[in-house]
Amino acid sequence: MRTGYQVLKPDGTIVESETDWPHAPGYVGIKSLVEPLLDGGTLERVSVLHNGRATDMFVDGDGVSKGLGVNIEATKIYRANWLTRYPETDPNTLSAIYGTAVLFARRIWF
């Protein structure tokens, strides 16, 4: 199954790509593709809404402690899920994404 994904860099650069994966590629498959894109970061899954659909985004789980820069685009996508359910929330009170993020076009973590 062809699966599209975007690599969202903190500087605003977005690199689009795709891979040929089964419906559920499993942890080892996900880790082998995503961790090198996170510059060796610790893989952390973030369930998000993107373009009105539930998808998966992966980030460096240690991005804050490493002092990585805020990823504005990934942060917007991350916050959209919460703000859809709780629109009265001030987005600036929600957590941010730090460093590179990898956003998939579909859910891949089951």
C-alpha atoms as an extended CHARMM CRD file, in Angstrom:
* protein
*
       110  EXT
         1         1  MET       CA              0.0000000000        0.0000000000        0.0000000000  PROA      1               0.0000000000
         2         2  ARG       CA              1.5110000000        3.3220000000       -1.0600000000  PROA      2               0.0000000000
         3         3  THR       CA              1.5870000000        5.6360000000        1.9520000000  PROA      3               0.0000000000
         4         4  GLY       CA              2.3940000000        9.3040000000        1.6510000000  PROA      4               0.0000000000
         5         5  TYR       CA              4.1570000000       11.2850000000        4.3400000000  PROA      5               0.0000000000
         6         6  GLN       CA              5.6590000000       14.7030000000        4.9290000000  PROA      6               0.0000000000
         7         7  VAL       CA              8.8110000000       15.5740000000        6.8190000000  PROA      7               0.0000000000
         8         8  LEU       CA              8.0980000000       18.8730000000        8.5860000000  PROA      8               0.0000000000
         9         9  LYS       CA             11.2740000000       20.7360000000        9.5340000000  PROA      9               0.0000000000
        10        10  PRO       CA             11.3860000000       23.4640000000       12.2100000000  PROA      10              0.0000000000
        11        11  ASP       CA             12.5770000000       25.9920000000        9.6000000000  PROA      11              0.0000000000
        12        12  GLY       CA              9.2940000000       25.5490000000        7.6900000000  PROA      12              0.0000000000
        13        13  THR       CA             10.6650000000       23.2200000000        5.0140000000  PROA      13              0.0000000000
        14        14  ILE       CA              8.2840000000       20.4120000000        4.0420000000  PROA      14              0.0000000000
        15        15  VAL       CA              9.5990000000       17.3880000000        2.1540000000  PROA      15              0.0000000000
        16        16  GLU       CA              6.9690000000       15.0680000000        0.6680000000  PROA      16              0.0000000000
        17        17  SER       CA              7.6210000000       11.3930000000        0.0670000000  PROA      17              0.0000000000
        18        18  GLU       CA              5.9310000000        8.0110000000        0.1040000000  PROA      18              0.0000000000
        19        19  THR       CA              6.6940000000        4.4230000000        0.9770000000  PROA      19              0.0000000000
        20        20  ASP       CA              5.2110000000        1.0520000000        0.1180000000  PROA      20              0.0000000000
        21        21  TRP       CA              3.9160000000       -0.4360000000        3.3700000000  PROA      21              0.0000000000
        22        22  PRO       CA              1.3180000000       -2.9260000000        4.5470000000  PROA      22              0.0000000000
        23        23  HSD       CA             -1.8210000000       -1.5470000000        6.1790000000  PROA      23              0.0000000000
        24        24  ALA       CA             -0.1810000000       -1.8470000000        9.6190000000  PROA      24              0.0000000000
        25        25  PRO       CA              3.6230000000       -1.7070000000        9.2070000000  PROA      25              0.0000000000
        26        26  GLY       CA              4.3390000000       -2.3820000000       12.8990000000  PROA      26              0.0000000000
        27        27  TYR       CA              6.7340000000       -0.7070000000       15.3000000000  PROA      27              0.0000000000
        28        28  VAL       CA              9.9600000000       -1.9810000000       13.7020000000  PROA      28              0.0000000000
        29        29  GLY       CA              8.8880000000       -0.8140000000       10.2300000000  PROA      29              0.0000000000
        30        30  ILE       CA              7.8170000000        2.5830000000       11.4810000000  PROA      30              0.0000000000
        31        31  LYS       CA             10.9570000000        3.0290000000       13.5580000000  PROA      31              0.0000000000
        32        32  SER       CA             13.2790000000        2.0720000000       10.6930000000  PROA      32              0.0000000000
        33        33  LEU       CA             11.7400000000        4.7150000000        8.4070000000  PROA      33              0.0000000000
        34        34  VAL       CA             11.0020000000        7.5090000000       10.8740000000  PROA      34              0.0000000000
        35        35  GLU       CA             13.9130000000        7.6450000000       13.3290000000  PROA      35              0.0000000000
        36        36  PRO       CA             16.5340000000        8.5010000000       10.6760000000  PROA      36              0.0000000000
        37        37  LEU       CA             14.2580000000       11.3490000000        9.5430000000  PROA      37              0.0000000000
        38        38  LEU       CA             14.2400000000       12.6210000000       13.1460000000  PROA      38              0.0000000000
        39        39  ASP       CA             18.0520000000       12.8020000000       13.1120000000  PROA      39              0.0000000000
        40        40  GLY       CA             18.2700000000        9.8790000000       15.5360000000  PROA      40              0.0000000000
        41        41  GLY       CA             15.5810000000       11.2550000000       17.8350000000  PROA      41              0.0000000000
        42        42  THR       CA             13.5050000000        9.0930000000       20.1500000000  PROA      42              0.0000000000
        43        43  LEU       CA             10.3350000000        8.0570000000       18.3180000000  PROA      43              0.0000000000
        44        44  GLU       CA              7.0790000000        9.3370000000       19.8230000000  PROA      44              0.0000000000
        45        45  ARG       CA              3.6590000000        8.9690000000       18.1790000000  PROA      45              0.0000000000
        46        46  VAL       CA              1.2040000000       11.8400000000       18.2060000000  PROA      46              0.0000000000
        47        47  SER       CA             -2.3470000000       11.2100000000       17.0430000000  PROA      47              0.0000000000
        48        48  VAL       CA             -3.4840000000       14.2210000000       15.0270000000  PROA      48              0.0000000000
        49        49  LEU       CA             -6.1700000000       15.5790000000       12.7440000000  PROA      49              0.0000000000
        50        50  HSD       CA             -4.9370000000       16.7040000000        9.3560000000  PROA      50              0.0000000000
        51        51  ASN       CA             -7.1900000000       17.8410000000        6.5420000000  PROA      51              0.0000000000
        52        52  GLY       CA            -10.1710000000       16.6410000000        8.5750000000  PROA      52              0.0000000000
        53        53  ARG       CA             -8.8480000000       13.0890000000        9.0070000000  PROA      53              0.0000000000
        54        54  ALA       CA             -7.2370000000       11.2120000000       11.8760000000  PROA      54              0.0000000000
        55        55  THR       CA             -3.6010000000       10.5320000000       10.9910000000  PROA      55              0.0000000000
        56        56  ASP       CA             -0.3340000000        9.7610000000       12.7450000000  PROA      56              0.0000000000
        57        57  MET       CA              2.5660000000       12.1130000000       13.2930000000  PROA      57              0.0000000000
        58        58  PHE       CA              5.8790000000       11.1110000000       14.8240000000  PROA      58              0.0000000000
        59        59  VAL       CA              8.1850000000       13.4820000000       16.6780000000  PROA      59              0.0000000000
        60        60  ASP       CA             11.3820000000       13.3890000000       18.7270000000  PROA      60              0.0000000000
        61        61  GLY       CA             10.1290000000       12.6120000000       22.2240000000  PROA      61              0.0000000000
        62        62  ASP       CA             13.1770000000       14.3860000000       23.6900000000  PROA      62              0.0000000000
        63        63  GLY       CA             12.9580000000       17.4890000000       21.4990000000  PROA      63              0.0000000000
        64        64  VAL       CA             12.3210000000       19.8840000000       24.3800000000  PROA      64              0.0000000000
        65        65  SER       CA             15.1540000000       18.5840000000       26.5610000000  PROA      65              0.0000000000
        66        66  LYS       CA             17.5200000000       18.6800000000       23.5620000000  PROA      66              0.0000000000
        67        67  GLY       CA             16.7180000000       22.3510000000       23.0380000000  PROA      67              0.0000000000
        68        68  LEU       CA             15.3600000000       21.8050000000       19.5230000000  PROA      68              0.0000000000
        69        69  GLY       CA             13.4620000000       24.6680000000       17.9130000000  PROA      69              0.0000000000
        70        70  VAL       CA              9.6720000000       24.8980000000       17.8770000000  PROA      70              0.0000000000
        71        71  ASN       CA              8.1560000000       23.4060000000       14.7480000000  PROA      71              0.0000000000
        72        72  ILE       CA              5.3340000000       25.8350000000       14.0090000000  PROA      72              0.0000000000
        73        73  GLU       CA              3.5980000000       23.7830000000       11.2980000000  PROA      73              0.0000000000
        74        74  ALA       CA              3.7310000000       20.5280000000       13.2790000000  PROA      74              0.0000000000
        75        75  THR       CA              2.4990000000       22.3640000000       16.3670000000  PROA      75              0.0000000000
        76        76  LYS       CA             -0.5450000000       23.7060000000       14.4730000000  PROA      76              0.0000000000
        77        77  ILE       CA             -1.3980000000       20.2120000000       13.2690000000  PROA      77              0.0000000000
        78        78  TYR       CA             -0.8910000000       18.7460000000       16.7470000000  PROA      78              0.0000000000
        79        79  ARG       CA             -3.1160000000       21.3630000000       18.3890000000  PROA      79              0.0000000000
        80        80  ALA       CA             -5.9260000000       21.0020000000       15.8140000000  PROA      80              0.0000000000
        81        81  ASN       CA             -7.1380000000       17.7580000000       17.4050000000  PROA      81              0.0000000000
        82        82  TRP       CA             -7.6230000000       19.3590000000       20.8280000000  PROA      82              0.0000000000
        83        83  LEU       CA             -9.0610000000       22.5830000000       19.4390000000  PROA      83              0.0000000000
        84        84  THR       CA            -11.6150000000       20.6870000000       17.3650000000  PROA      84              0.0000000000
        85        85  ARG       CA            -12.9990000000       19.1030000000       20.5350000000  PROA      85              0.0000000000
        86        86  TYR       CA            -12.4420000000       22.1200000000       22.8080000000  PROA      86              0.0000000000
        87        87  PRO       CA            -12.6350000000       25.2380000000       20.6310000000  PROA      87              0.0000000000
        88        88  GLU       CA            -12.6950000000       27.6040000000       23.6130000000  PROA      88              0.0000000000
        89        89  THR       CA             -9.1170000000       26.6170000000       24.5560000000  PROA      89              0.0000000000
        90        90  ASP       CA             -6.3710000000       29.1910000000       24.0870000000  PROA      90              0.0000000000
        91        91  PRO       CA             -3.9610000000       27.4350000000       21.6670000000  PROA      91              0.0000000000
        92        92  ASN       CA             -0.9760000000       29.0750000000       23.3620000000  PROA      92              0.0000000000
        93        93  THR       CA             -1.6840000000       27.0520000000       26.5200000000  PROA      93              0.0000000000
        94        94  LEU       CA             -1.1840000000       23.7620000000       24.6500000000  PROA      94              0.0000000000
        95        95  SER       CA              2.1040000000       21.9100000000       24.2180000000  PROA      95              0.0000000000
        96        96  ALA       CA              4.2910000000       22.5220000000       21.1780000000  PROA      96              0.0000000000
        97        97  ILE       CA              6.2810000000       20.2130000000       18.8930000000  PROA      97              0.0000000000
        98        98  TYR       CA             10.0620000000       20.6630000000       18.9280000000  PROA      98              0.0000000000
        99        99  GLY       CA             12.3420000000       19.5530000000       16.1110000000  PROA      99              0.0000000000
       100       100  THR       CA             11.4480000000       17.6080000000       12.9920000000  PROA      100             0.0000000000
       101       101  ALA       CA              8.0930000000       15.8390000000       12.6650000000  PROA      101             0.0000000000
       102       102  VAL       CA              6.9630000000       13.1420000000       10.2370000000  PROA      102             0.0000000000
       103       103  LEU       CA              3.2810000000       13.3720000000        9.2750000000  PROA      103             0.0000000000
       104       104  PHE       CA              1.6030000000       10.4340000000        7.5350000000  PROA      104             0.0000000000
       105       105  ALA       CA             -1.3740000000       10.7300000000        5.1960000000  PROA      105             0.0000000000
       106       106  ARG       CA             -3.1870000000        7.9860000000        7.1160000000  PROA      106             0.0000000000
       107       107  ARG       CA             -3.1620000000        6.1620000000       10.4180000000  PROA      107             0.0000000000
       108       108  ILE       CA             -0.3660000000        3.6190000000       10.4760000000  PROA      108             0.0000000000
       109       109  TRP       CA             -0.0450000000        2.8150000000       14.1960000000  PROA      109             0.0000000000
       110       110  PHE       CA             -2.6350000000        0.2710000000       15.3470000000  PROA      110             0.0000000000
